Amino acid sequence: MDKKDEEFLQRLQATFRIEAEEHIQKLTAGLIELEKLPISAKNNEIVETIFREAHSLKGAARSVNKKDVESICQILESIFGKIKNEGMNLVALQYDLIHSAINCISGMVSDSETKTSVECKELLEKINSILVEKTKSVTDDVKEIPTLKSDENISRNESLAGGAAAVTSFGEEKLQQFETVRIPTSKLDPLFLQAEEMIQSKIAAVQRTSELKTIIDFIETWKKETRKWESHHSVAKGMQLKEIIDHEKGKLDELTGKISNVFQALDNDQRIHGRMIDYHVESMKSILMLPISTIVEGFPKFVRELARSKGKEVELIINGKEVEVDKRILEELKVPLIHLVRNCIDHGIDKPSERKKLNKPAHGKVTLSFNTTESRHIEIIVSDDGSGIELEKVRNAALKTGVITNETSEKLSVQETLLLIFQSGISTSQIITDISGRGLGLAIVREKVEKLGGSVTVESQPKIGTTFRLILPLTLSTLRGVIVNASEHLFVIPTINIERTLRVNSDTIKTVENKKTIMIEGKILTVANLSKILQLTNGNGKNRSKKNEEDSQTNIVQLIVLSYADKKIAFEVDDIVEECQILVKELGKQLSRVRNINGATVLGSGKIVPVINVSDLLKSAINADYSFKVAREVEAETSRQYRILVIDDSITSRTLIKNIVETAGYVVETAVDGIDAFTKALVGKYDLIVSDVDMPRMNGFELTAKIRKEKKLSELPVVLVTALESREDREHGIDVGADAYIVKSSFDQSNLLEVIKKLL
């Protein structure tokens, strides 16, 4: 094959991957819809859709010689044909099998599938069994259904969600079909950046117009002074002086006229230029504005598989997926939404038996709602009808990790306690698994949302459910902000975070328990000085405005009330300059994270001004007044070395885990089985145990149960590292008292060390 043919084949395969992802997405969505709906006429429409998708995918695979994909599609097409023509019904395990087949196809398409030919052959046989047995239960045949691990599910769903939008709701909801053209985003992104740069030229044009207007005003003032000077001199001083003044006035009038003409033309050009830039930027925004559906299409499948792995029944409801959002925001939004949905299923929704005790339907509901607000923001609501958040568990977890002290815990309100779940390391899960328990998911949510300039809040009611509310901008390019002066430094504060600005007499600010406070609309707010919070040096006042000078003489204080989530603080500033539209720029890799600063903008004058990170600023103000104990880092504790006992009957596994843990700086001893380990634990002194489960004489479950019954060892943390990955095995691990459960098939040394660090 020559170079041209090879390049053509690569382009053809790339096109196939894009097309195949669309077919796979529609197949998955259709299957989930079909399984969810009762038998009705509407099913025929869904079956027809998925039948056509399987047929189209088979044809596309044949064109690029993907025989393995074609073989699976052939059988799937036959199954859907029987459902369509013969009314064949599928049971849950058969749906599992078909989903596994589609997962296999997805892996083959992306070249990430690692199944052996034997596994693929077994999979084909099991799929074919559906055709052979028709409506007969295939429970015996599908006991070992190849399923993706939870992390793979998320990765695969993220991959699918990143593709083109697909129709996920059939019958009532049909998306309009538009003529489209595929353009790589790598070509669009530079164009959008160029469009954004034009905003800076628009801001500069406004500044030039303002400067020219200032010159005209100066000339007019000069002319007035000249007339006053002329009136003070008598005619007796001669005609020569009058001739000079007349000549100067004529030239001045001529200059004023010319500048006025230039000003009028420039002002007109600036308006036209501004409109052109606004239209161009809005057009570019619309190109890169994608519907929410592009990232949530894979969620129904993700929810189904996660719920089944946890032994729960969950229905996912998605509202407002047609809302369009900046592509850059969508890319960052995927991960937070996955964490929130997973949190709802894992922590919120109870098992069917527990829900029935509370007179709830056996299946729980997780709802995703997307709405736009009047201020060009998107509101995302993620809610469940589960058991709610147990506040006592949250407080205990926060106390254990050192985020709060006993004294602080007693003073926390309900809302303040709920917000603790966004702190890294805090989890109410009984056991650490590959799905949850590390206390990182919600911390990642808050970090991502704040990075995008948004906010996240949570509400929860016992036995009723939990609701997460995210507010984010629709686009990232521009925002409106208020320019303030603090110690001769200018800063921009996003308008969205400003409750109000006001000028008050300094006498209205009272000091209570060494804190400045003020009463605004019946509520007492803390007053903080912006310069002090930002640790700025006091200026000499040369650049202070006249209004600010007058304020200082009359004891007037300028305040700007900022809010974020449930926090609200009034900040004292030297001057509130103006509100304007700004283009926010990142600070660059060298300054990727600067406390209290979110980026920078360039004013029309060319001056670079920092943009305030309101979330950080409020935290800094709170930390200046309140004493929250900082969580201790394990690495910083050098006073003693932790001793860990590693148990595994396989010398290879035992040596591997021992080396990993020793490299991290822990002292490690080993045992060959449960009895050996229990004997050593009674005699020695260990801080944590890492154990296999399937061992001779005494397995890991038995060892854990025995440790929990022994008074001396009852508080000793136990981490189970095992190949047993079924839901029943995980639940058994919880029942016997394990603190963490790590599956070997998805084993990663960083996960193990992270779990050890959390438990110590």
Secondary structure in CASP SS format (residue, H / E / C, confidence):
PFRMAT SS
TARGET T0000
AUTHOR 0000-0000-0000
METHOD secondary structure of the structure
MODEL  1
M C 1.00
D C 1.00
K H 1.00
K H 1.00
D H 1.00
E H 1.00
E H 1.00
F H 1.00
L H 1.00
Q H 1.00
R H 1.00
L H 1.00
Q H 1.00
A H 1.00
T H 1.00
F H 1.00
R H 1.00
I H 1.00
E H 1.00
A H 1.00
E H 1.00
E H 1.00
H H 1.00
I H 1.00
Q H 1.00
K H 1.00
L H 1.00
T H 1.00
A H 1.00
G H 1.00
L H 1.00
I H 1.00
E H 1.00
L H 1.00
E H 1.00
K H 1.00
L C 1.00
P C 1.00
I C 1.00
S C 1.00
A H 1.00
K H 1.00
N H 1.00
N H 1.00
E H 1.00
I H 1.00
V H 1.00
E H 1.00
T H 1.00
I H 1.00
F H 1.00
R H 1.00
E H 1.00
A H 1.00
H H 1.00
S H 1.00
L H 1.00
K H 1.00
G H 1.00
A H 1.00
A H 1.00
R H 1.00
S H 1.00
V C 1.00
N C 1.00
K C 1.00
K H 1.00
D H 1.00
V H 1.00
E H 1.00
S H 1.00
I H 1.00
C H 1.00
Q H 1.00
I H 1.00
L H 1.00
E H 1.00
S H 1.00
I H 1.00
F H 1.00
G H 1.00
K H 1.00
I H 1.00
K H 1.00
N H 1.00
E H 1.00
G C 1.00
M C 1.00
N C 1.00
L C 1.00
V C 1.00
A H 1.00
L H 1.00
Q H 1.00
Y H 1.00
D H 1.00
L H 1.00
I H 1.00
H H 1.00
S H 1.00
A H 1.00
I H 1.00
N H 1.00
C H 1.00
I H 1.00
S H 1.00
G H 1.00
M H 1.00
V H 1.00
S C 1.00
D C 1.00
S C 1.00
E C 1.00
T C 1.00
K C 1.00
T C 1.00
S H 1.00
V H 1.00
E H 1.00
C H 1.00
K H 1.00
E H 1.00
L H 1.00
L H 1.00
E H 1.00
K H 1.00
I H 1.00
N H 1.00
S H 1.00
I H 1.00
L H 1.00
V H 1.00
E H 1.00
K C 1.00
T C 1.00
K C 1.00
S C 1.00
V C 1.00
T C 1.00
D C 1.00
D C 1.00
V C 1.00
K C 1.00
E C 1.00
I C 1.00
P C 1.00
T C 1.00
L C 1.00
K C 1.00
S H 1.00
D H 1.00
E H 1.00
N H 1.00
I H 1.00
S H 1.00
R H 1.00
N H 1.00
E H 1.00
S H 1.00
L H 1.00
A H 1.00
G C 1.00
G C 1.00
A C 1.00
A C 1.00
A C 1.00
V C 1.00
T C 1.00
S C 1.00
F C 1.00
G C 1.00
E C 1.00
E C 1.00
K C 1.00
L C 1.00
Q C 1.00
Q C 1.00
F C 1.00
E C 1.00
T C 1.00
V C 1.00
R C 1.00
I C 1.00
P C 1.00
T H 1.00
S H 1.00
K H 1.00
L H 1.00
D H 1.00
P H 1.00
L H 1.00
F H 1.00
L H 1.00
Q H 1.00
A H 1.00
E H 1.00
E H 1.00
M H 1.00
I H 1.00
Q H 1.00
S H 1.00
K H 1.00
I H 1.00
A H 1.00
A H 1.00
V H 1.00
Q H 1.00
R H 1.00
T H 1.00
S H 1.00
E H 1.00
L H 1.00
K H 1.00
T H 1.00
I H 1.00
I H 1.00
D H 1.00
F H 1.00
I H 1.00
E H 1.00
T H 1.00
W H 1.00
K H 1.00
K H 1.00
E H 1.00
T H 1.00
R H 1.00
K H 1.00
W H 1.00
E H 1.00
S H 1.00
H C 1.00
H C 1.00
S C 1.00
V H 1.00
A H 1.00
K H 1.00
G C 1.00
M H 1.00
Q H 1.00
L H 1.00
K H 1.00
E H 1.00
I H 1.00
I H 1.00
D H 1.00
H H 1.00
E H 1.00
K H 1.00
G H 1.00
K H 1.00
L H 1.00
D H 1.00
E H 1.00
L H 1.00
T H 1.00
G H 1.00
K H 1.00
I H 1.00
S H 1.00
N H 1.00
V H 1.00
F H 1.00
Q H 1.00
A H 1.00
L H 1.00
D H 1.00
N H 1.00
D H 1.00
Q H 1.00
R H 1.00
I H 1.00
H H 1.00
G H 1.00
R H 1.00
M H 1.00
I H 1.00
D H 1.00
Y H 1.00
H H 1.00
V H 1.00
E H 1.00
S H 1.00
M H 1.00
K H 1.00
S H 1.00
I H 1.00
L C 1.00
M E 1.00
L E 1.00
P E 1.00
I C 1.00
S H 1.00
T H 1.00
I H 1.00
V H 1.00
E C 1.00
G C 1.00
F H 1.00
P H 1.00
K H 1.00
F H 1.00
V H 1.00
R H 1.00
E H 1.00
L H 1.00
A H 1.00
R H 1.00
S H 1.00
K C 1.00
G C 1.00
K C 1.00
E C 1.00
V E 1.00
E E 1.00
L E 1.00
I E 1.00
I E 1.00
N E 1.00
G C 1.00
K C 1.00
E C 1.00
V C 1.00
E E 1.00
V E 1.00
D E 1.00
K H 1.00
R H 1.00
I H 1.00
L H 1.00
E H 1.00
E H 1.00
L H 1.00
K H 1.00
V H 1.00
P H 1.00
L H 1.00
I H 1.00
H H 1.00
L H 1.00
V H 1.00
R H 1.00
N H 1.00
C H 1.00
I H 1.00
D H 1.00
H H 1.00
G H 1.00
I C 1.00
D C 1.00
K C 1.00
P H 1.00
S H 1.00
E H 1.00
R H 1.00
K H 1.00
K H 1.00
L C 1.00
N C 1.00
K C 1.00
P C 1.00
A C 1.00
H C 1.00
G E 1.00
K E 1.00
V E 1.00
T E 1.00
L E 1.00
S E 1.00
F E 1.00
N E 1.00
T E 1.00
T C 1.00
E C 1.00
S C 1.00
R C 1.00
H E 1.00
I E 1.00
E E 1.00
I E 1.00
I E 1.00
V E 1.00
S E 1.00
D E 1.00
D C 1.00
G C 1.00
S C 1.00
G C 1.00
I C 1.00
E C 1.00
L H 1.00
E H 1.00
K H 1.00
V H 1.00
R H 1.00
N H 1.00
A H 1.00
A H 1.00
L H 1.00
K H 1.00
T H 1.00
G C 1.00
V C 1.00
I C 1.00
T C 1.00
N H 1.00
E H 1.00
T H 1.00
S H 1.00
E H 1.00
K H 1.00
L C 1.00
S C 1.00
V H 1.00
Q H 1.00
E H 1.00
T H 1.00
L H 1.00
L H 1.00
L H 1.00
I H 1.00
F H 1.00
Q C 1.00
S C 1.00
G C 1.00
I C 1.00
S C 1.00
T C 1.00
S C 1.00
Q C 1.00
I C 1.00
I E 1.00
T C 1.00
D C 1.00
I C 1.00
S C 1.00
G C 1.00
R C 1.00
G C 1.00
L C 1.00
G H 1.00
L H 1.00
A H 1.00
I H 1.00
V H 1.00
R H 1.00
E H 1.00
K H 1.00
V H 1.00
E H 1.00
K H 1.00
L C 1.00
G C 1.00
G C 1.00
S E 1.00
V E 1.00
T E 1.00
V E 1.00
E E 1.00
S E 1.00
Q E 1.00
P C 1.00
K C 1.00
I C 1.00
G E 1.00
T E 1.00
T E 1.00
F E 1.00
R E 1.00
L E 1.00
I E 1.00
L E 1.00
P E 1.00
L C 1.00
T C 1.00
L C 1.00
S C 1.00
T E 1.00
L E 1.00
R E 1.00
G E 1.00
V E 1.00
I E 1.00
V E 1.00
N E 1.00
A E 1.00
S C 1.00
E C 1.00
H E 1.00
L E 1.00
F E 1.00
V E 1.00
I E 1.00
P E 1.00
T H 1.00
I H 1.00
N H 1.00
I E 1.00
E E 1.00
R E 1.00
T E 1.00
L E 1.00
R E 1.00
V E 1.00
N E 1.00
S H 1.00
D H 1.00
T H 1.00
I C 1.00
K E 1.00
T E 1.00
V E 1.00
E C 1.00
N C 1.00
K E 1.00
K E 1.00
T E 1.00
I E 1.00
M E 1.00
I E 1.00
E C 1.00
G C 1.00
K E 1.00
I E 1.00
L E 1.00
T E 1.00
V E 1.00
A E 1.00
N E 1.00
L H 1.00
S H 1.00
K H 1.00
I H 1.00
L C 1.00
Q C 1.00
L C 1.00
T C 1.00
N C 1.00
G C 1.00
N C 1.00
G C 1.00
K C 1.00
N C 1.00
R C 1.00
S C 1.00
K H 1.00
K H 1.00
N H 1.00
E H 1.00
E H 1.00
D H 1.00
S H 1.00
Q H 1.00
T C 1.00
N C 1.00
I E 1.00
V E 1.00
Q E 1.00
L E 1.00
I E 1.00
V E 1.00
L E 1.00
S E 1.00
Y E 1.00
A C 1.00
D C 1.00
K E 1.00
K E 1.00
I E 1.00
A E 1.00
F E 1.00
E E 1.00
V E 1.00
D C 1.00
D E 1.00
I E 1.00
V E 1.00
E E 1.00
E E 1.00
C E 1.00
Q E 1.00
I E 1.00
L E 1.00
V C 1.00
K E 1.00
E C 1.00
L C 1.00
G C 1.00
K H 1.00
Q H 1.00
L H 1.00
S C 1.00
R C 1.00
V E 1.00
R C 1.00
N C 1.00
I E 1.00
N E 1.00
G E 1.00
A E 1.00
T E 1.00
V E 1.00
L C 1.00
G C 1.00
S C 1.00
G C 1.00
K C 1.00
I E 1.00
V E 1.00
P E 1.00
V E 1.00
I E 1.00
N C 1.00
V H 1.00
S H 1.00
D H 1.00
L H 1.00
L H 1.00
K H 1.00
S H 1.00
A H 1.00
I H 1.00
N H 1.00
A H 1.00
D H 1.00
Y C 1.00
S C 1.00
F C 1.00
K C 1.00
V C 1.00
A C 1.00
R C 1.00
E C 1.00
V H 1.00
E H 1.00
A H 1.00
E C 1.00
T C 1.00
S C 1.00
R C 1.00
Q C 1.00
Y C 1.00
R E 1.00
I E 1.00
L E 1.00
V E 1.00
I E 1.00
D C 1.00
D C 1.00
S C 1.00
I H 1.00
T H 1.00
S H 1.00
R H 1.00
T H 1.00
L H 1.00
I H 1.00
K H 1.00
N H 1.00
I H 1.00
V H 1.00
E H 1.00
T H 1.00
A C 1.00
G C 1.00
Y C 1.00
V E 1.00
V E 1.00
E E 1.00
T E 1.00
A E 1.00
V C 1.00
D C 1.00
G H 1.00
I H 1.00
D H 1.00
A H 1.00
F H 1.00
T H 1.00
K H 1.00
A H 1.00
L H 1.00
V H 1.00
G C 1.00
K C 1.00
Y C 1.00
D C 1.00
L E 1.00
I E 1.00
V E 1.00
S E 1.00
D C 1.00
V C 1.00
D C 1.00
M C 1.00
P C 1.00
R C 1.00
M C 1.00
N C 1.00
G H 1.00
F H 1.00
E H 1.00
L H 1.00
T H 1.00
A H 1.00
K H 1.00
I H 1.00
R H 1.00
K H 1.00
E C 1.00
K C 1.00
K C 1.00
L C 1.00
S C 1.00
E C 1.00
L C 1.00
P C 1.00
V E 1.00
V E 1.00
L E 1.00
V E 1.00
T E 1.00
A C 1.00
L C 1.00
E C 1.00
S C 1.00
R H 1.00
E H 1.00
D H 1.00
R H 1.00
E H 1.00
H H 1.00
G H 1.00
I H 1.00
D H 1.00
V H 1.00
G C 1.00
A C 1.00
D C 1.00
A E 1.00
Y E 1.00
I E 1.00
V E 1.00
K H 1.00
S H 1.00
S H 1.00
F C 1.00
D C 1.00
Q H 1.00
S H 1.00
N H 1.00
L H 1.00
L H 1.00
E H 1.00
V H 1.00
I H 1.00
K H 1.00
K H 1.00
L H 1.00
L C 1.00
END
